[in-house]
């Protein structure tokens, strides 16, 4: 669980990389207005120019996490108020999430990219090895230039299958040395991970960073 105050860029990054998560939108100072719980994919808690209710600045604060029960328990402890559920995204209804999930169709190139990144990650997890799969590695494997992969990588990132290391500058090419990480959605395309919860898969993915830190 993480709390964002005056951290708009970090908040947006969290939303992009945790589409199965939840967001608690609340005011910093106690009021009669109860905290509202949303799915991370809900448009109601994404930034919109001119609507300060979407921001992590001013009067608002966002508490984000992958565990719904943890967020609800924290709300009662810290605010002494029960959260209400967003009627648009219905965060407590699993059927709603499945019914409204956008269909994601992979192109051949997209599938080739995803297969390579996922396989590399699984090998490193199994062998407890450092993870260093970069855009340059992927380009070499597919016999393409990084520029030829840019559109497909952008689409896979937007669809929630990949995460590119570091911050990205709009309109600027991504350095080929940046590492590519699969997301929980990507790993859960494999039978071995499909039955695992999103939280558990994310714990597995965190090991990719931890192993790298231990070896440096």
Secondary structure as UniProt FT lines:
FT   STRAND          2..4
FT   HELIX           8..17
FT   TURN            19..20
FT   STRAND          22..27
FT   STRAND          36..39
FT   TURN            40..41
FT   HELIX           43..45
FT   TURN            49..50
FT   HELIX           52..54
FT   TURN            58..59
FT   STRAND          60..65
FT   HELIX           68..79
FT   STRAND          84..85
FT   TURN            87..89
FT   TURN            91..92
FT   HELIX           94..100
FT   HELIX           108..127
FT   HELIX           135..142
FT   HELIX           146..158
FT   TURN            159..160
FT   STRAND          162..164
FT   TURN            170..171
FT   TURN            176..177
FT   STRAND          179..182
FT   HELIX           184..187
FT   TURN            188..189
FT   HELIX           191..194
FT   HELIX           198..214
//
